[in-house]
Amino acid sequence: MPVTQMDAPARRTFLAQYAIIRHAEGRGSNDPEYYRALPWRDLSGKNSGQWAIRARSYRHFERTVLRDIERTARRPLRILDLGAGNGWMTNQLRQRGHRPIALDIFTDERDGLGALRHYVLPLNGIAAEFDVLPFRDGSLDVAIFNSSLHYSSDYRRTLLQVRRCLRPDGRLVIIDSPVYTAAEHGERMRAERRAQFESTYGFRSDSLGSVEYLDEPALAAISIELGIAWKRSYPWYGWRWALRPWRARFAGQRPPSRFFILSGQFRGAP
Ligand SMILES: C[S@@+](CC[C@H](N)C(=O)[O-])C[C@H]1O[C@@H](n2cnc3c(N)ncnc32)[C@H](O)[C@@H]1O
């Protein structure tokens, strides 16, 4: 049974507005093959550029962080896919022989947990939120936020839940969340994004109070407060992507976010 801590009206508003935005972006498909091909190919052709980036991040994660964990564990891993969306990563991890669980508050048939039915292998999905994880203490090997941690409204609260559920040698992984050098650049991105939603859809999509970005000082503070030793791993997204900071500088714009994979282990109990 789903448990909830979020304010119920805020949650309803978020889910209704999120569904409108994702639908307008052309997410999802009636074709099961669309889901099975993710993240390698976007058979709908509607968000191909974005899926190409997501695929590079995921491939890099598989070849570096995941392979490293697999070498040490030598058994199927219990992996939590937090904010799993349509469950494509849960499917990839299942195909690799692990025991993943897709967790999300969005149960939409095309873009949320409802889409789990499209995959060939049966997948485990749980409708729950980041801050109330329905798992026993120390019961998970790996917790992954793939393009989702920045939806949290309080990283400390969210990551404390993850720390409780992970085994003492468990691993926390963050993929495809935007990281800024300085918080002020993240704040500017958030203001721009909300203004853009307002002009396109007539709402700002801010009901959950999501932080929406990570920044270096916040990462350092979280590391100290929660006892996380971070490791970074940098996927290569091509020259066009690599030159974004220079283009922004010449155009007099704020620095763009960077994307890298963060993997962390918690050092001891609180
Ligand atoms: C951008 S999508 C990413 C989906 C998927 N991980 C992927 O890589 O394509 C972010 C997901 O996080 C979910 N989400 C946001 N806040 C959440 C929360 N507090 N608890 C659980 N899921 C949440 C959203 O419903 C959404 O499905």
Ligand as a Chemical Component Dictionary entry (heavy atoms), coordinates in Angstrom:
data_LIG
# 
_chem_comp.id                   LIG 
_chem_comp.type                 NON-POLYMER 
_chem_comp.pdbx_formal_charge   0 
_chem_comp.three_letter_code    LIG 
# 
loop_
_chem_comp_atom.comp_id 
_chem_comp_atom.atom_id 
_chem_comp_atom.alt_atom_id 
_chem_comp_atom.type_symbol 
_chem_comp_atom.charge 
_chem_comp_atom.model_Cartn_x 
_chem_comp_atom.model_Cartn_y 
_chem_comp_atom.model_Cartn_z 
_chem_comp_atom.pdbx_ordinal 
LIG C1  C1  C 0  12.542 13.052 -15.222 1  
LIG S1  S1  S 1  11.738 11.647 -14.582 2  
LIG C2  C2  C 0  13.000 10.418 -14.709 3  
LIG C3  C3  C 0  12.428 9.062  -14.985 4  
LIG C4  C4  C 0  13.454 7.957  -15.197 5  
LIG N1  N1  N 0  14.291 7.773  -14.024 6  
LIG C5  C5  C 0  14.327 8.186  -16.387 7  
LIG O1  O1  O 0  15.551 8.119  -16.242 8  
LIG O2  O2  O -1 13.815 8.426  -17.497 9  
LIG C6  C6  C 0  11.658 11.933 -12.818 10 
LIG C7  C7  C 0  10.743 10.949 -12.115 11 
LIG O3  O3  O 0  10.838 11.163 -10.693 12 
LIG C8  C8  C 0  9.551  10.991 -10.130 13 
LIG N2  N2  N 0  9.483  11.678 -8.816  14 
LIG C9  C9  C 0  9.573  12.999 -8.592  15 
LIG N3  N3  N 0  9.480  13.253 -7.282  16 
LIG C10 C10 C 0  9.348  12.062 -6.656  17 
LIG C11 C11 C 0  9.226  11.653 -5.290  18 
LIG N4  N4  N 0  9.237  12.563 -4.311  19 
LIG N5  N5  N 0  9.104  10.360 -5.008  20 
LIG C12 C12 C 0  9.112  9.420  -6.016  21 
LIG N6  N6  N 0  9.219  9.741  -7.336  22 
LIG C13 C13 C 0  9.342  11.040 -7.653  23 
LIG C14 C14 C 0  8.612  11.577 -11.164 24 
LIG O4  O4  O 0  7.289  11.142 -10.982 25 
LIG C15 C15 C 0  9.272  11.104 -12.462 26 
LIG O5  O5  O 0  8.747  9.901  -12.906 27 
# 
loop_
_chem_comp_bond.comp_id 
_chem_comp_bond.atom_id_1 
_chem_comp_bond.atom_id_2 
_chem_comp_bond.value_order 
_chem_comp_bond.pdbx_ordinal 
LIG C1  S1  SING 1  
LIG S1  C2  SING 2  
LIG S1  C6  SING 3  
LIG C2  C3  SING 4  
LIG C3  C4  SING 5  
LIG C4  N1  SING 6  
LIG C4  C5  SING 7  
LIG C5  O1  DOUB 8  
LIG C5  O2  SING 9  
LIG C6  C7  SING 10 
LIG C7  O3  SING 11 
LIG C7  C15 SING 12 
LIG O3  C8  SING 13 
LIG C8  N2  SING 14 
LIG C8  C14 SING 15 
LIG N2  C9  SING 16 
LIG N2  C13 SING 17 
LIG C9  N3  DOUB 18 
LIG N3  C10 SING 19 
LIG C10 C11 SING 20 
LIG C10 C13 DOUB 21 
LIG C11 N4  SING 22 
LIG C11 N5  DOUB 23 
LIG N5  C12 SING 24 
LIG C12 N6  DOUB 25 
LIG N6  C13 SING 26 
LIG C14 O4  SING 27 
LIG C14 C15 SING 28 
LIG C15 O5  SING 29 
# 
